[in-house]
């Protein structure tokens, strides 16, 4: 069982930066593939970024590539999402997710076993 709690969201102007954190509980956190998803108002939840259980193989949605960076610190049971050059279209609730499958590129919601409650990111123009 893994519990996830996101933090770090807020209101920022376009071009600004935010760093999201996702703190996980449980001794098995380091064995999970971790990802960030987001859901904008009126839209379906979409994949943003993924990192494998070792902290390697980061992969990003095209919409955030070059602007967002995913990382993790297994000693702290935490995964991060550094978001730079933010745009109004990045406005959404951001969720972290943990998936038990390892060494796979998990980009669909159904592939994840645990979810956080989400943190709101609002980018003003």
C-alpha positions as MATLAB code, in Angstrom:
seq = 'XXXXXXXXXXXXXXXXXXXXXXXXXXXXXXXXXXXXXXXXXXXXXXXXXXXXXXXXXXXXXXXXXXXXXXXXXXXXXXXXXXXXXXXXXXXXXXXXXXXXXXXXXXXXXXXXXXXXXXXXXXXXX';
ca = [
       0.000    0.000    0.000;
       1.318    3.454   -0.961;
      -0.206    6.788   -0.009;
       0.730    9.838   -2.055;
       0.442   13.506   -1.109;
       1.201   16.268   -3.603;
       2.269   19.799   -2.715;
       3.792   22.858   -4.323;
       0.973   24.017   -6.551;
      -0.137   27.615   -6.758;
      -0.670   30.657   -8.928;
       2.174   31.803  -11.172;
       2.530   34.155  -14.123;
       3.275   32.848  -17.582;
       6.993   32.243  -17.973;
       7.397   31.441  -14.285;
       8.358   28.251  -12.506;
       6.946   25.904   -9.909;
       8.241   22.751   -8.291;
       5.730   20.095   -7.341;
       6.491   17.426   -4.768;
       4.810   14.103   -4.158;
       5.567   12.458   -0.830;
       4.932    8.743   -0.599;
       4.466    6.503    2.389;
       5.498    2.900    2.734;
       8.754    1.022    2.538;
       8.042   -0.102   -1.024;
       7.895    3.399   -2.528;
      11.315    2.986   -4.136;
      10.110   -0.020   -6.121;
       7.346    1.846   -7.948;
       7.341    3.564  -11.302;
       6.202    7.136  -10.664;
       4.426    9.578  -12.922;
       2.681   12.907  -13.070;
      -0.657   13.418  -14.788;
      -2.782   16.542  -15.060;
      -6.416   17.408  -15.641;
      -7.524   20.765  -16.974;
     -11.109   21.996  -16.521;
     -13.454   20.206  -18.895;
     -10.741   17.869  -20.157;
      -9.671   14.318  -19.486;
      -6.693   13.573  -17.300;
      -3.513   13.345  -19.371;
      -0.032   11.960  -18.960;
       2.753   14.474  -18.228;
       5.937   12.645  -17.210;
       7.247    9.320  -15.909;
      10.368    8.126  -14.117;
      11.366    4.571  -13.366;
      11.999    3.069   -9.952;
      15.749    3.743  -10.136;
      15.295    7.405  -11.029;
      16.225    6.809  -14.647;
      14.489    6.736  -18.019;
      12.474    9.952  -17.708;
       9.901   10.384  -20.451;
       7.678   13.378  -21.174;
       4.570   14.324  -23.046;
       5.423   16.405  -26.103;
       3.545   19.364  -24.633;
       5.989   19.688  -21.713;
       9.227   18.338  -23.187;
      12.106   20.737  -22.636;
      10.213   22.686  -19.951;
       9.414   20.120  -17.244;
      11.806   17.807  -15.403;
      10.790   14.791  -13.340;
      13.086   13.428  -10.642;
      12.885   11.345   -7.489;
      14.690   10.880   -4.200;
      14.000    7.382   -2.929;
      15.722    8.122    0.386;
      13.008   10.730    0.978;
      10.199    8.774   -0.684;
       9.545   11.805   -2.877;
       9.109   12.487   -6.562;
       9.358   15.985   -8.018;
       8.175   17.862  -11.070;
      10.145   20.995  -11.885;
       8.064   23.140  -14.210;
       9.729   26.018  -16.058;
       8.512   28.422  -18.736;
       4.957   27.825  -17.653;
       2.122   28.620  -20.039;
      -1.560   29.310  -19.383;
      -2.353   25.975  -21.017;
      -0.426   24.242  -18.214;
      -3.226   25.241  -15.836;
      -4.616   22.043  -14.332;
      -4.827   19.868  -11.262;
      -1.618   17.846  -11.148;
      -1.633   14.302   -9.791;
       1.192   11.935   -8.969;
       0.712    8.226   -9.468;
       2.556    5.046   -8.530;
       2.623    1.953  -10.713;
       3.823   -1.477   -9.660;
       4.955   -2.441  -13.169;
       8.664   -1.836  -13.619;
      10.727   -1.434  -16.774;
       7.642   -0.457  -18.756;
       6.584    2.851  -20.246;
       3.329    3.452  -18.388;
       1.446    6.378  -19.898;
      -2.170    5.368  -19.282;
      -4.166    5.982  -16.112;
      -5.299    2.380  -15.786;
      -1.671    1.244  -15.495;
      -1.257    2.996  -12.146;
      -2.183    1.552   -8.780;
      -2.103    4.545   -6.437;
      -2.946    8.227   -6.840;
      -2.541   11.389   -4.841;
      -5.328   13.879   -4.240;
      -3.926   16.456   -6.655;
      -2.540   19.971   -6.419;
      -3.822   22.962   -8.387;
      -1.503   24.829  -10.731;
      -2.826   28.051  -12.248;
      -0.796   30.002  -14.806;
      -1.986   33.516  -15.553;
      -1.312   35.261  -18.841;
];
